[in-house]
Amino acid sequence: WLAQLGYDPIYGARPLKRVIQKRILNELSKEILSGKVNRDSIIRLDVFDGKFVFINKQEQ
C-alpha cells in the first residue's frame, strides 16, 4: 500500500520519501508533541480505512 502511494510512473519510487515524511513521520511527531506517545514508546504502524494508525504497544 505504501509502495503504491509512493510510486510514480515517471519518477519511479522517488516520491516514496515524501509520502513517508508526510503520512508517517509528520503524524507521528504530532502524536509525540501532543503527549499521546512517549519518546520511548513502542509503536505499531497499521493502515485502517486508508489512513495510517499508530498503536502504542505499551497501552495494550
Secondary structure, 3 states (H helix, E strand, C coil): CHHHHCCECCCECCCHHHHHHHHHHHHHHHHHHHCCCCCCCCEEEEEECCEEEEEEHHHC
